[in-house]
Amino acid sequence: MDSKTRYFPRWKVNTSGGIVAPDERLPWGPSLLLGFQHVLAMFGSTVVAPLLMGFPPNTAILFSGIGTLIFFLFVGGRVPSYVGSSFAFLGVVATATGHPLGTGPNPNISVALGGIIAAGVVYAIIAIAVLLAGYRWLDYLMPPVVTGTVVMVIGLNLSVSAIKQAATTSFDAWMALVTIIAVALVSVYAPGLLRRLPILIGGIVGYVVYALFGLAGIGPRIDFTQVSKAAWIGLPQFSTPVFHTNAISIIAPVAIILAAENIGHIKAVGAMTGHNLDKYLGRAFLGDSVATILAGSFGGTGVTTYAENIGVMAVNRVYSTLIFVIASCIAILFGFCPKFGAVVGTIPSGVFGGLSIVLFGLIAVTGGRIWIENRVDFSKSSNLIPAGVALVIGAGMTGGLAVQFGTIAIDGIGLATFASIILYQILKERNSQPDEAVFADAAVGTEPASKPLEEKSSN
């Protein structure tokens, strides 16, 4: 039985120093370091999301690790991805529980958990539909111009949070710059294995520089009070779900957003690895949905595939799925270690902001890469308008902004995804030839190219 017919691949050891494919692996020592790097990348968002909703963060960390293992099992170790707390739940959980975001522990967490489980069930139904009907209709729905746009929107939409972190103070802004330079230098000039750890090493460099300046009185000192108070070992806080019809009706539709995000993430990973992963979409949906249901059953947040970890892969070019098994096990251990969470909580916002700028920027560029590799022709309005409108929506709707349709709140990434899909489907048959007087060509009075690039279709 060869690797393609096996449920799990045979991971071959790759020591070439080049790209490591999903069905390959590095030696175990470097793999352990890379797994820790992925945990560091996801940690900020996976902690921030539950804190904003009033959920216990250690519980969210624990179920991000368990959820990643579930995802790995469902996709047969073929799709490199980490799942963590989804920001798509922020607005609907606040509405359903009546608990404002960022105001401490949520007294109605049980009600929110019932809605999160319902969202997971709806998501599972979508997954089963994809498994039964096949995935090729998704190619028809989301051709390269749409998938490239959605991937770029993910990076641009998250960029505002990265800039806010980096620019908390002028000192943080300088430390973000130091962190970015450190990441860049390591990723380009570091020897051997170190070149694969730019996020981890760049983060450490930024942290150390920040701490040294603090000790010298040039900037604020890092506060280790919570670290000394935190226990080394402790059980996360578990909660029991309660099912209220109103909360379910508000939270369950988030499943559509989770599916849209998952499509964009898998398309992005497929573009980076050079492996078409579309055939695993149904299984990826199902793994993500089961992970969400399990998390909601015990007090965790709903989960989704993580853009931060896609950014890490774009930097170090290691796509081995075994790295995420290691990362998930580390996260599970840290879920039972309050002191680790306290240590990560001391990472200054400037350092986290610098790391986020790199990660989210690489995701946005990956969207452009999808356009280029599929030769998307932007002399056609049928391509130009869906992409342009979606990019502005995605980049503009940040900071928790959402469009409310009754009880359903759709954030910038979700709305941009739907806008690009709908506009493309409306326009694609009405404008099959390049526009000879569109936008820039008309403005400068030039003729369009005689042999325009053809859009590669996967239909």
C-alpha positions in Angstrom: 0.0 0.0 0.0 1.6 3.3 -1.1 1.4 6.6 0.7 -1.4 7.9 -1.6 -3.7 5.0 -0.7 -3.0 4.9 3.0 -5.3 6.9 5.3 -2.2 8.4 7.0 0.9 9.2 4.9 4.4 7.7 5.5 6.3 10.8 6.6 9.7 10.7 5.0 12.6 12.5 6.8 13.7 15.6 4.9 17.1 17.1 5.7 17.6 18.9 2.5 17.0 22.4 3.9 14.3 23.2 1.4 10.5 22.9 1.4 9.2 20.2 3.7 6.0 18.7 2.2 2.9 17.7 4.3 3.9 14.0 4.0 7.5 14.7 5.1 9.1 15.6 8.4 12.2 17.0 9.9 14.2 15.1 12.6 12.4 15.0 15.9 14.6 17.7 17.6 13.9 20.4 15.1 10.2 19.3 14.8 9.8 19.9 18.6 11.1 23.4 18.2 8.8 24.1 15.3 5.9 22.7 17.2 6.6 25.2 20.0 6.9 28.0 17.4 3.4 27.2 16.2 2.1 27.2 19.8 3.6 30.6 20.3 2.0 31.9 17.1 -1.5 30.8 18.0 -1.3 31.7 21.7 -2.1 35.4 21.5 -5.4 34.9 19.6 -6.4 31.8 21.4 -6.0 33.6 24.7 -7.4 36.9 23.6 -10.7 35.5 22.2 -11.8 33.7 25.3 -10.8 36.6 27.5 -12.9 39.0 25.5 -15.9 36.6 25.7 -15.4 36.0 29.4 -14.3 32.4 28.9 -11.4 30.8 30.9 -8.3 31.0 28.6 -6.6 27.8 29.9 -9.7 25.8 28.9 -9.6 27.3 25.4 -5.9 26.4 25.1 -6.6 22.9 26.1 -9.3 22.4 23.6 -7.3 24.1 20.8 -4.8 21.3 21.3 -7.4 18.6 21.5 -9.3 20.1 18.5 -6.1 20.2 16.4 -5.6 16.4 17.1 -9.2 15.8 16.1 -8.7 17.8 12.9 -5.5 15.8 12.2 -7.4 12.5 12.6 -10.3 13.5 10.3 -8.0 14.7 7.4 -5.8 11.7 7.8 -2.7 13.8 8.5 -2.9 15.3 5.0 -3.8 19.0 5.7 -1.3 21.0 7.9 -3.4 23.2 10.1 -3.9 24.4 13.7 -7.3 25.1 15.1 -7.9 27.6 17.9 -10.4 30.0 19.3 -12.5 31.7 16.6 -13.1 35.4 16.7 -16.3 34.8 14.6 -18.1 34.0 17.9 -17.3 37.3 19.7 -20.3 39.4 18.6 -22.9 36.6 18.8 -21.8 35.4 22.2 -21.9 38.9 23.6 -25.4 39.3 22.1 -26.7 35.9 23.3 -25.4 36.2 26.8 -25.9 40.0 27.3 -22.3 40.2 28.5 -20.2 43.0 27.0 -16.9 42.0 25.5 -13.8 42.4 27.6 -15.6 42.9 30.9 -14.4 39.9 32.9 -15.8 36.4 33.4 -19.1 35.7 31.6 -21.8 34.6 34.1 -23.9 33.2 31.3 -21.1 31.0 29.8 -23.4 27.9 29.8 -25.9 29.6 27.6 -23.1 30.5 25.1 -21.8 26.9 25.1 -25.2 25.6 24.0 -25.1 28.0 21.0 -21.5 27.0 20.2 -22.5 23.3 20.2 -25.4 24.2 17.9 -23.0 26.0 15.5 -20.8 22.9 15.5 -23.8 20.7 14.6 -24.8 23.1 11.7 -21.1 23.0 10.6 -21.1 19.2 10.7 -24.2 19.2 8.4 -22.4 21.4 5.9 -19.4 19.0 6.1 -21.6 16.0 5.4 -23.2 17.8 2.4 -19.7 18.4 1.0 -18.7 14.8 1.6 -21.8 13.5 -0.1 -21.9 15.9 -3.0 -18.2 16.1 -3.6 -15.9 19.1 -3.4 -15.8 20.2 -7.1 -18.8 22.4 -6.8 -16.6 24.5 -4.4 -14.2 25.0 -7.3 -17.1 26.3 -9.4 -18.2 28.6 -6.5 -14.7 29.8 -5.7 -12.3 30.0 -8.7 -8.8 31.3 -8.3 -9.9 35.0 -8.5 -12.2 34.4 -5.5 -9.9 32.2 -3.4 -7.0 34.6 -3.9 -9.2 37.4 -2.8 -10.4 35.6 0.3 -6.9 34.6 1.3 -5.7 38.2 0.9 -8.7 39.5 2.8 -7.8 37.3 5.8 -4.4 38.9 6.0 -5.7 42.5 5.5 -8.6 42.1 7.9 -6.3 40.9 10.7 -3.6 43.5 9.9 -5.4 46.3 11.9 -5.2 44.3 15.1 -1.5 43.7 14.4 -0.9 47.5 13.9 -2.9 48.3 17.1 -0.7 45.9 19.1 2.5 47.3 17.6 1.5 50.9 18.1 0.2 50.7 21.7 2.9 53.2 22.6 5.8 54.7 20.7 8.1 52.4 22.6 6.1 49.4 21.5 6.3 50.6 17.9 10.1 50.6 18.1 10.1 47.2 19.7 7.8 45.9 16.9 10.3 47.2 14.4 13.1 45.4 16.2 11.1 42.2 16.2 10.3 42.5 12.5 13.9 43.0 11.6 15.0 40.1 13.8 12.5 37.8 12.1 13.6 39.0 8.6 17.3 38.5 9.4 16.8 35.1 10.8 14.6 33.9 7.9 17.1 35.0 5.3 20.6 34.8 6.9 20.5 32.3 9.7 22.2 29.0 9.2 20.6 25.6 8.9 17.7 24.9 11.4 17.7 28.4 12.8 16.4 29.7 9.5 13.2 27.6 10.1 12.6 29.3 13.4 12.3 33.0 12.6 9.1 33.6 14.6 10.4 31.9 17.7 13.8 33.5 17.6 12.5 36.9 16.4 10.1 36.8 19.3 12.8 35.9 21.8 15.0 38.7 20.5 12.2 41.3 20.7 11.4 40.1 24.2 15.0 40.3 25.4 15.6 43.7 23.9 12.4 45.0 25.5 13.4 43.6 28.9 16.9 45.1 28.7 15.6 48.5 27.8 13.1 48.3 30.6 15.9 47.4 33.1 17.9 50.4 31.8 14.9 52.7 32.4 14.4 53.5 28.7 11.1 51.8 28.5 8.5 50.1 30.8 9.6 47.0 32.7 7.9 43.7 32.1 5.6 42.8 35.0 6.2 39.3 36.3 3.7 39.5 39.2 1.1 37.2 37.6 3.9 34.7 36.8 4.9 34.4 40.4 1.3 33.9 41.5 0.4 31.3 38.9 0.6 27.6 39.8 2.7 25.2 37.8 -0.1 22.6 37.5 -3.8 23.2 37.6 -7.0 21.9 36.1 -8.8 24.2 33.6 -12.2 25.5 34.5 -14.9 23.3 32.9 -18.6 24.3 32.4 -21.8 22.6 31.4 -23.8 23.8 28.4 -27.4 25.0 28.6 -29.5 25.1 25.5 -31.7 28.2 25.0 -33.5 28.7 21.7 -32.7 32.3 21.5 -29.0 31.8 22.0 -28.9 29.0 19.5 -30.7 31.1 16.9 -28.1 33.8 17.4 -24.9 31.7 17.6 -25.6 28.7 15.2 -25.3 30.7 11.9 -21.7 31.4 12.7 -21.1 27.9 11.1 -21.3 29.6 7.7 -18.5 31.9 8.6 -16.4 29.0 9.9 -16.8 27.1 6.7 -15.9 30.2 4.6 -12.8 30.7 6.7 -11.8 27.1 6.4 -12.1 27.2 2.6 -9.8 30.2 2.4 -7.3 28.7 4.8 -7.1 25.4 2.9 -6.8 27.2 -0.4 -3.9 29.2 1.0 -2.1 26.2 2.3 -2.7 24.4 -1.0 -1.2 27.4 -2.9 1.9 27.4 -0.6 2.5 23.7 -0.7 1.8 23.1 -4.3 -0.6 20.3 -3.3 -4.3 20.6 -4.2 -6.0 19.9 -0.8 -9.6 20.6 -2.0 -10.6 17.0 -1.8 -10.1 17.1 2.0 -12.5 20.0 2.5 -15.4 17.9 3.7 -13.2 16.0 6.1 -11.6 19.3 7.3 -15.1 20.8 7.9 -16.1 17.7 9.8 -12.9 17.7 12.0 -13.4 21.4 12.7 -17.0 21.0 13.6 -16.4 18.0 15.9 -13.7 20.0 17.6 -16.1 22.9 18.1 -18.8 20.6 19.5 -16.4 19.0 22.0 -15.0 22.4 23.1 -18.5 23.7 23.6 -19.4 20.7 25.7 -16.9 21.4 28.4 -16.4 25.2 28.5 -14.1 25.9 25.5 -14.7 28.4 22.7 -15.6 27.4 19.1 -12.6 26.8 17.0 -11.4 27.5 13.5 -8.2 26.9 11.4 -5.7 29.6 12.3 -4.2 32.2 10.0 -1.3 32.8 12.3 0.0 29.2 11.8 -0.4 29.5 8.1 1.8 32.5 8.3 4.4 30.5 10.2 4.4 27.9 7.5 4.9 30.6 4.8 8.0 31.8 6.7 9.7 28.5 7.5 8.4 26.5 4.5 7.8 23.5 6.7 4.3 22.0 6.0 4.7 18.7 7.7 1.5 17.7 9.4 3.4 16.0 12.2 4.5 19.4 13.4 0.8 20.1 14.4 0.6 16.9 16.4 3.6 18.1 18.4 2.1 21.6 18.7 -1.3 20.2 19.9 0.4 18.0 22.5 2.3 21.0 23.8 -0.9 23.1 23.9 -2.7 20.3 25.9 0.2 20.3 28.4 0.1 24.1 28.7 -3.6 23.9 29.2 -2.8 22.3 32.6 0.0 24.8 33.3 -1.3 28.2 34.4 2.2 29.5 34.9 3.0 29.1 31.1 -0.1 31.1 30.3 1.1 33.8 32.7 4.6 33.8 31.1 3.2 34.2 27.6 0.9 36.9 29.0 4.1 39.0 29.8 5.1 39.2 26.1 4.8 42.9 25.4 2.2 44.0 22.8 4.9 45.6 20.7 6.6 42.2 20.3 3.4 40.4 19.6 2.4 43.2 17.1 5.7 42.8 15.2 5.3 39.1 14.9 1.6 39.5 13.8 2.6 42.1 11.1 5.0 39.5 9.6 2.5 36.6 9.8 -0.6 38.5 8.5 1.5 40.2 5.7 2.6 36.8 4.4 -1.0 35.6 4.3 -2.1 38.6 2.3 0.8 38.1 -0.2 -0.2 34.5 -0.5 -3.5 35.7 -2.0 -1.6 37.6 -4.6 0.4 34.5 -5.3 -2.8 32.5 -6.0 -3.8 35.2 -8.6 -0.4 35.1 -10.3 0.0 31.3 -10.4 -3.5 30.9 -11.9 -2.9 33.8 -14.3 -6.0 35.7 -13.2 -6.8 38.4 -15.9 -7.7 41.7 -14.2 -8.4 43.3 -17.5 -11.8 41.6 -17.1 -14.4 43.5 -14.9 -15.7 40.1 -13.9 -12.5 39.5 -12.0 -11.6 43.1 -11.1 -14.9 44.1 -9.4 -15.4 41.1 -7.2 -11.8 41.2 -6.0 -11.7 45.0 -5.5 -15.0 45.2 -3.6 -14.2 42.3 -1.4 -10.7 43.7 -0.5 -12.2 47.0 0.5 -14.9 45.3 2.6 -12.4 43.0 4.3 -9.8 45.7 4.9 -12.4 48.2 6.1 -14.5 46.0 8.4 -12.1 45.4 11.3 -12.0 45.9 15.0 -15.2 43.9 15.6 -17.3 45.6 12.9 -20.0 43.3 11.6 -23.2 43.5 9.5 -26.3 42.4 11.3 -28.9 40.4 9.4 -31.6 39.8 12.1 -29.8 37.7 14.7 -26.9 36.9 12.4 -23.7 39.0 12.6 -21.2 38.6 9.7 -17.7 40.0 10.2 -15.4 41.5 7.5 -13.9 38.2 6.4 -17.3 36.5 6.1 -18.9 39.4 4.3 -16.0 39.9 1.9 -16.1 36.1 1.1 -19.8 36.2 0.3 -19.4 39.5 -1.7 -16.6 38.1 -3.9 -18.5 34.8 -4.5 -21.8 36.5 -5.3 -20.4 39.2 -7.5 -18.2 36.8 -9.5 -21.2 34.4 -10.1 -23.3 37.4 -11.3 -20.7 38.9 -13.5 -18.7 35.9 -14.9 -21.1 35.1 -17.8 -21.8 38.7 -18.8 -18.3 39.7 -19.4 -16.4 36.8 -20.9 -14.0 39.1 -23.0 -11.5 41.5 -21.6 -12.8 45.1 -21.3 -11.1 47.3 -23.8 -12.0 50.5 -22.0 -11.9 49.6 -18.4 -10.4 51.7 -15.6 -6.7 52.2 -16.2 -6.8 51.4 -20.0 -9.5 53.9 -20.5 -7.9 56.5 -18.2 -4.5 56.5 -20.1 -5.9 55.8 -23.5 -3.9 52.7 -24.1 -4.9 49.5 -25.9 -5.3 46.4 -23.9 -2.7 43.6 -24.3 -3.2 41.7 -27.6 -2.8 38.4 -25.8 -4.3 38.7 -22.3 -3.5 36.2 -19.7 -6.1 33.4 -19.4 -7.5 32.6 -16.0 -6.7 29.0 -15.2 -10.0 27.3 -14.3 -10.2 24.3 -12.0 -13.8 23.5 -13.2 
